[in-house]
């Protein structure tokens, strides 16, 4: 049993070492927050944040990489496809980090990104239609309120915390009493 514990610990340490080495690059780039001039791109495989990690020194969350000081998704950004230094040609899209001319069935090329225009709020029904912040895209049409919101009059609201529509539309909490979980607090 003891050797199994040490074996698992050794495996974990080996994996951690691979991740550290994979995330290391040249020591020639300036420290985070310092502009070293030029384009600022980290180059192939560059970026300050690795896939799936917490925010790196650049502050980019998750799988986003810092390219020229901007957090980008190199798996879908046609200007930084696969890495910061690779841009797709005109008419190509970036799909899973590779430039291609074809979007998968059911998606449309909208400015270099493959999107499902039947559900994408930023490209609802067509590439140029953007739904309001409170609307959702359903079958290519901007409709109603997003999940978790309720239409009260001409606006969408969260009835769990809205003191003017607490628990349901029109239920107003007394002054100074917040709405908590859809109930006016005492």
DAKA-V599420 format. One record per residue. RES is the residue in three letters. PHI is phi in whole degrees, 0 to 359 (NA if undefined). PSI is psi in whole degrees, -180 to 180 (none if undefined). Layout:
res=[RES,RES]
phi=[PHI,PHI]
psi=[PSI,PSI]
This chain:
res=[UNK,UNK,UNK,UNK,UNK,UNK,UNK,UNK,UNK,UNK,UNK,UNK,UNK,UNK,UNK,UNK,UNK,UNK,UNK,UNK,UNK,UNK,UNK,UNK,UNK,UNK,UNK,UNK,UNK,UNK,UNK,UNK,UNK,UNK,UNK,UNK,UNK,UNK,UNK,UNK,UNK,UNK,UNK,UNK,UNK,UNK,UNK,UNK,UNK,UNK,UNK,UNK,UNK,UNK,UNK,UNK,UNK,UNK,UNK,UNK,UNK,UNK,UNK,UNK,UNK,UNK,UNK,UNK,UNK,UNK,UNK,UNK,UNK,UNK,UNK,UNK,UNK,UNK,UNK,UNK,UNK,UNK,UNK,UNK,UNK,UNK,UNK,UNK,UNK,UNK,UNK,UNK,UNK,UNK,UNK,UNK,UNK,UNK,UNK,UNK,UNK,UNK,UNK,UNK,UNK,UNK,UNK,UNK,UNK,UNK,UNK,UNK,UNK,UNK,UNK,UNK,UNK,UNK,UNK,UNK,UNK,UNK,UNK,UNK,UNK,UNK,UNK,UNK,UNK,UNK,UNK,UNK,UNK,UNK,UNK,UNK,UNK,UNK,UNK,UNK,UNK,UNK,UNK,UNK,UNK,UNK,UNK,UNK,UNK,UNK,UNK,UNK,UNK,UNK,UNK,UNK,UNK,UNK,UNK,UNK,UNK,UNK,UNK,UNK,UNK,UNK,UNK,UNK,UNK,UNK,UNK,UNK,UNK,UNK,UNK,UNK,UNK,UNK,UNK,UNK,UNK,UNK,UNK,UNK,UNK,UNK]
phi=[NA,297,294,293,298,293,297,292,296,296,297,298,296,295,296,297,296,297,297,295,296,296,275,275,230,291,277,278,278,288,300,306,87,251,277,271,85,67,284,82,290,279,88,305,71,279,110,262,229,274,302,75,269,286,303,274,303,280,91,283,279,50,274,284,245,270,241,63,86,244,282,226,262,289,276,220,274,294,276,217,270,89,200,293,266,252,248,285,287,304,88,265,239,259,235,55,82,227,285,210,263,243,269,298,307,93,235,234,283,245,53,91,237,275,232,267,290,275,227,274,298,273,213,273,85,205,301,263,263,247,286,298,303,264,267,241,257,234,54,82,231,287,222,34,249,295,306,91,245,236,281,238,69,257,221,263,216,264,291,283,226,276,295,269,215,276,84,196,298,86,276,264,284,299,306,84,248,286,266,235,55,82,229,291,287,291]
psi=[-42,-42,-30,-40,-46,-36,-44,-39,-41,-40,-44,-45,-38,-43,-42,-39,-41,-43,-40,-46,-42,-31,-10,145,-158,146,7,-12,152,161,157,138,-5,125,116,7,-179,-156,-21,-2,144,-14,-179,129,7,-164,160,-5,131,163,133,-1,174,177,133,-169,-27,-15,5,129,157,-129,6,147,152,112,112,29,4,136,125,156,101,-5,-15,-4,114,-19,-17,66,109,-36,175,-25,-4,120,138,152,164,135,-9,159,158,114,115,38,13,139,136,163,-10,134,151,155,135,-1,162,144,107,101,42,4,138,117,153,100,-5,-16,-8,115,-25,-11,61,110,-35,164,-30,1,120,126,156,159,-28,-7,162,162,119,116,37,14,132,123,159,-147,150,163,137,-7,154,139,120,107,-123,16,160,137,160,102,-7,-21,-3,110,-17,-13,62,110,-30,162,135,-8,101,127,150,152,132,0,110,162,121,117,37,12,136,123,147,none]
